[in-house]
């Protein structure tokens, strides 16, 4: 009797094994969890030392980044009743892209990248009025050194960088006043020893880019007086070439 039971049990086990072999359990595929790119999580920021104090500022969330169009290669035509009449290169545009950074006390700095473009190198944004944007946006932000555009808002003949400080250092900047009659063109010696260098422009998985730069500069009032030094500057910003404001 026991032998018969054992034989029956053995047959059941063999049947189960055969069924398992013929119909294996298929495990559902597991989707690998892609970790976020840590570079995507970094915040736009700038840091620098002025008057011996370290300033660390974040990109302003309350105000949008600025786009600038200005007449390039401006010259004075006449002065009538203290009003300046000027002209410039009608086939070109001085394009600028500004990034504003502030701290909790509303002290801040706007860093603008400027470059002259022939209008056939740009495209007009019809939905935003007469605004020209370079077709190759990353050309403005390529790796390498930049000079300071000291005649910006005046002659607009120099490509480069402009700093404009706010808050405690309001009126301090790297360019001069706009008048061609009542203020002299700033001397380039004011920026002796200054340097602005884009050290990295890296593409991220999202298609955006992250830019890093280092700098030091002189800032002053628009007439070149009251000079202060900015030292040990570092800039990090994310860019989206698909956006008008990139």
Beta strands, then each sheet from edge to edge (+ up, - down):
strand 1: 45-50
strand 2: 53-59
strand 3: 66-80
strand 4: 83-102
strand 5: 108-118
strand 6: 122-124
strand 7: 132-134
strand 8: 144-146
strand 9: 160-166
strand 10: 195-203
strand 11: 209-219
strand 12: 228-239
sheet 1: 3+ 4- 2+ 1- 12+ 11- 10+ 8-
sheet 2: 3+ 4- 5+ 9-
sheet 3: 6+ 7-
end
